[in-house]
Amino acid sequence: MATGHTDPRRRERIIAATLDLIAEEGLARVSHRKIAARAGVPLGSMTYHFSGMDELLREAFGQFTDHIVAVFDAHLSAPADRDQARAAVADLVHILSEGPQRDLVLTQELYTLAARRPEYRELTHEWMRRSRVHLERHFDPATARQLDALIEGLALHRALAREPHDRELTLEAITRITRVTAPEGRTGSD
């Protein structure tokens, strides 16, 4: 590992170490010292690259939300019709709930931080907006908003349930939400 001022990846290692520690120990246990040790950088690098813990957390959670939005994009960019979009949303719920525990923990840590500290709500608002953009390729804005909440809720319930429900039940819930009367000016509900 490179040391000194010639280490071009130091900032990225600090951000990655921050996310790893939050996922492993929880946000309340993260400190500059632990992050520096985990990233293999001198403690002074923390204040060289970030003005404080808030800037570091915003950057780290910003990268995390970019990752989740990329997962949305990967699943929702291909469907050609509403039925394929419904299937893609069901797949997305199952990918998110069966995926890395790290992502589930980071999601909940960010939500908790945003619930307690309004300055972090912009991150969650932007994340939701970007997720809905992908959903709005296939559904009207009101339905996309409902689906976004359903995806988050079902992914959490499936991940934490002793006996998670199967894909057919997920698809049924998605179909119910997406079988709405289209707003004026839009065509068909199915």
C-alpha positions in Angstrom: 0.0 0.0 0.0 1.3 3.4 -0.9 2.1 5.9 1.8 2.8 9.6 2.0 1.4 12.3 -0.3 1.8 10.1 -3.4 -1.1 7.9 -2.5 -3.8 8.7 -5.1 -6.4 6.3 -3.6 -6.2 7.4 0.0 -9.5 9.3 -0.1 -11.3 6.4 -1.6 -9.9 4.0 0.9 -11.1 6.3 3.7 -14.6 6.3 2.3 -14.6 2.5 1.8 -13.3 2.0 5.4 -16.0 4.3 6.7 -18.8 2.4 5.0 -17.3 -1.0 6.1 -17.1 0.2 9.7 -20.6 1.6 9.7 -21.9 -1.7 8.4 -19.9 -3.8 10.9 -20.1 -1.7 14.1 -22.9 0.9 13.5 -22.6 4.6 13.0 -22.4 5.4 16.7 -19.1 3.4 17.0 -17.3 5.0 14.1 -14.5 7.4 14.8 -11.7 9.1 12.9 -9.1 6.9 14.6 -10.9 3.6 13.7 -11.5 4.7 10.1 -7.8 5.7 9.7 -6.7 2.4 11.1 -9.1 0.4 8.9 -8.0 2.4 5.8 -4.3 2.0 6.6 -3.7 5.8 6.6 -2.2 8.2 9.1 -4.8 9.8 11.3 -3.9 13.3 9.9 -5.2 12.1 6.5 -8.7 12.3 7.9 -8.6 16.1 8.3 -6.5 16.5 5.2 -9.2 14.9 3.0 -12.3 15.8 4.9 -13.2 18.9 6.9 -14.8 16.7 9.6 -16.9 13.6 10.2 -20.0 15.2 8.6 -18.3 15.7 5.3 -16.9 12.2 5.3 -20.3 10.7 6.2 -22.1 12.7 3.4 -19.5 11.5 0.9 -19.6 7.9 2.1 -23.4 7.7 2.1 -23.5 9.5 -1.2 -21.3 6.8 -2.7 -23.5 4.1 -1.1 -26.7 5.7 -2.6 -25.0 5.8 -6.0 -24.4 2.1 -5.7 -28.1 1.4 -4.9 -29.3 3.6 -7.7 -27.1 1.7 -10.0 -28.8 -1.5 -8.9 -32.1 0.1 -9.7 -30.8 1.1 -13.1 -29.5 -2.4 -13.8 -32.9 -3.9 -13.2 -35.2 -1.2 -14.6 -33.5 -0.1 -17.7 -34.3 -3.1 -19.9 -38.1 -3.8 -19.5 -40.0 -3.1 -22.6 -43.6 -3.2 -21.2 -45.5 -3.0 -18.0 -45.4 -6.7 -17.2 -41.7 -6.9 -17.7 -41.3 -3.8 -15.5 -43.4 -5.5 -12.8 -41.2 -8.6 -13.0 -38.1 -6.4 -12.8 -39.4 -4.6 -9.7 -40.0 -8.0 -8.1 -36.5 -9.1 -9.0 -35.2 -5.9 -7.5 -37.0 -6.5 -4.2 -35.5 -10.0 -4.0 -32.0 -8.8 -5.0 -32.1 -6.1 -2.3 -33.4 -8.4 0.4 -31.2 -11.3 -0.4 -28.1 -9.2 -1.2 -25.3 -8.3 1.0 -26.2 -7.7 4.7 -23.9 -4.7 4.4 -26.3 -2.9 2.1 -29.3 -3.5 4.4 -27.4 -2.2 7.4 -26.1 0.8 5.6 -29.6 1.7 4.3 -31.0 1.5 7.8 -28.1 3.5 9.3 -28.6 6.3 6.7 -32.3 6.4 7.3 -31.7 6.6 11.1 -29.2 9.4 10.6 -31.5 11.3 8.3 -34.4 10.9 10.8 -32.3 12.4 13.6 -30.4 15.0 11.6 -32.2 17.0 9.0 -29.1 18.0 7.2 -28.8 14.3 6.0 -32.3 14.2 4.7 -31.2 15.8 1.5 -29.2 12.6 0.8 -32.3 10.4 1.3 -34.5 12.8 -0.7 -32.1 12.7 -3.6 -31.8 8.9 -3.4 -35.6 8.5 -3.5 -35.8 11.0 -6.4 -33.2 9.1 -8.4 -34.9 5.8 -7.6 -38.2 7.1 -8.8 -36.7 8.4 -12.0 -36.0 4.7 -12.9 -39.5 3.6 -11.9 -41.1 6.5 -13.8 -39.8 5.0 -17.0 -42.5 2.4 -16.6 -45.1 3.9 -14.2 -46.7 7.3 -13.6 -45.1 9.4 -10.8 -47.7 8.6 -8.1 -47.4 4.9 -8.8 -43.6 5.2 -8.9 -43.6 6.8 -5.4 -45.8 4.0 -4.0 -43.5 1.4 -5.6 -40.4 3.0 -4.2 -41.9 2.7 -0.7 -43.0 -0.9 -1.4 -39.5 -1.9 -2.6 -37.9 -0.5 0.5 -40.5 -2.0 2.9 -40.6 -5.4 1.2 -36.8 -5.6 1.0 -36.5 -4.9 4.7 -39.3 -7.3 5.7 -37.9 -10.1 3.5 -34.4 -9.6 4.8 -35.5 -9.7 8.5 -38.3 -12.3 8.3 -37.7 -15.8 9.7 -39.6 -17.1 6.7 -39.5 -14.5 3.9 -42.4 -14.6 1.4 -41.8 -15.8 -2.1 -41.5 -14.0 -5.4 -45.1 -14.6 -6.4 -46.4 -12.7 -3.3 -44.0 -9.9 -4.1 -45.2 -9.8 -7.7 -48.8 -9.8 -6.5 -48.2 -6.8 -4.3 -46.5 -4.9 -7.2 -49.3 -5.8 -9.6 -51.9 -4.5 -7.1 -50.1 -1.1 -6.8 -49.5 -0.8 -10.6 -53.1 -1.6 -11.5 -54.4 1.9 -11.0 -56.4 4.1 -13.2 -54.1 6.3 -15.2 -54.2 10.0 -14.5 -55.8 12.2 -17.1 -53.7 12.4 -20.2 -52.0 9.0 -19.7 -53.2 5.8 -21.3 -54.1 2.4 -19.9 -53.6 1.0 -16.4 -52.2 -2.4 -17.3 
